[in-house]
Amino acid sequence: MIMNELDTVVLECDMVDKGLERGDIGTIVQRYSADAVEVEFVTASGHTQALVTLKPTQIRAVGPRDMPAVRQVSVA
């Protein structure tokens, strides 16, 4: 599946150094190629937690049975 800019995606791996965990929701803000996209992850209050370049294997599309959740982050 091709993902495009402004698509909402789900992180498929932990990124402890960025304060991100598998299941965190982000938005594709730039598509560099078929192998690299820039994804922004924000807190519930709207502050950017991380802006990272990811491979398509590190994210997936939001599914119809996915439920968003809230957690505290340690790195901002």
TORVO-986742 format. One record per residue (C-alpha): residue in one letter; x, y, z. Coordinates in steps of 0.5 Angstrom, whole numbers, plus 2048, in hexadecimal, padded with zeros to 3 digits. Example, Ala and Ser with C-alpha at 12.3 -4.5 7.8 and 13.67 -1.06 7.14 Angstrom:
residues 2
@aa:A, x:819, y:7F7, z:810 .
@aa:S, x:81B, y:7FE, z:80E .
//
This chain:
residues 76
@aa:M, x:800, y:800, z:800 .
@aa:I, x:803, y:807, z:7FE .
@aa:M, x:802, y:80C, z:804 .
@aa:N, x:802, y:813, z:802 .
@aa:E, x:803, y:81A, z:805 .
@aa:L, x:7FE, y:81B, z:80B .
@aa:D, x:7FC, y:814, z:80C .
@aa:T, x:7FB, y:812, z:813 .
@aa:V, x:800, y:80C, z:815 .
@aa:V, x:801, y:807, z:81B .
@aa:L, x:809, y:806, z:81D .
@aa:E, x:80A, y:7FF, z:81D .
@aa:C, x:811, y:7FF, z:821 .
@aa:D, x:813, y:803, z:827 .
@aa:M, x:818, y:809, z:826 .
@aa:V, x:81A, y:80A, z:82E .
@aa:D, x:81F, y:80F, z:82C .
@aa:K, x:819, y:813, z:829 .
@aa:G, x:814, y:812, z:82F .
@aa:L, x:810, y:80E, z:82A .
@aa:E, x:80D, y:807, z:82B .
@aa:R, x:80A, y:802, z:826 .
@aa:G, x:802, y:804, z:825 .
@aa:D, x:804, y:80B, z:825 .
@aa:I, x:800, y:80F, z:820 .
@aa:G, x:803, y:814, z:81B .
@aa:T, x:802, y:818, z:815 .
@aa:I, x:806, y:817, z:80E .
@aa:V, x:809, y:81E, z:80D .
@aa:Q, x:80E, y:81D, z:807 .
@aa:R, x:80E, y:817, z:802 .
@aa:Y, x:816, y:817, z:800 .
@aa:S, x:815, y:810, z:7FC .
@aa:A, x:812, y:809, z:7FC .
@aa:D, x:817, y:808, z:802 .
@aa:A, x:817, y:80E, z:806 .
@aa:V, x:811, y:812, z:809 .
@aa:E, x:812, y:818, z:80F .
@aa:V, x:80D, y:817, z:814 .
@aa:E, x:80B, y:81B, z:81A .
@aa:F, x:808, y:819, z:820 .
@aa:V, x:805, y:81E, z:825 .
@aa:T, x:802, y:81E, z:82C .
@aa:A, x:7FB, y:81E, z:82D .
@aa:S, x:7FC, y:826, z:82F .
@aa:G, x:7FF, y:827, z:828 .
@aa:H, x:806, y:827, z:829 .
@aa:T, x:80B, y:824, z:825 .
@aa:Q, x:80E, y:81E, z:828 .
@aa:A, x:812, y:81B, z:823 .
@aa:L, x:814, y:81C, z:81B .
@aa:V, x:817, y:816, z:818 .
@aa:T, x:819, y:813, z:811 .
@aa:L, x:816, y:80C, z:811 .
@aa:K, x:816, y:806, z:80C .
@aa:P, x:80F, y:804, z:80A .
@aa:T, x:810, y:7FD, z:80E .
@aa:Q, x:810, y:802, z:815 .
@aa:I, x:809, y:804, z:814 .
@aa:R, x:802, y:802, z:812 .
@aa:A, x:7FC, y:805, z:810 .
@aa:V, x:7F7, y:806, z:815 .
@aa:G, x:7F2, y:800, z:816 .
@aa:P, x:7EA, y:800, z:816 .
@aa:R, x:7EB, y:7FD, z:81D .
@aa:D, x:7F1, y:801, z:820 .
@aa:M, x:7EF, y:805, z:826 .
@aa:P, x:7F3, y:80B, z:828 .
@aa:A, x:7F6, y:80C, z:82F .
@aa:V, x:7F9, y:811, z:834 .
@aa:R, x:800, y:810, z:837 .
@aa:Q, x:805, y:814, z:83B .
@aa:V, x:80C, y:815, z:837 .
@aa:S, x:812, y:816, z:83A .
@aa:V, x:816, y:819, z:835 .
@aa:A, x:813, y:820, z:831 .
//
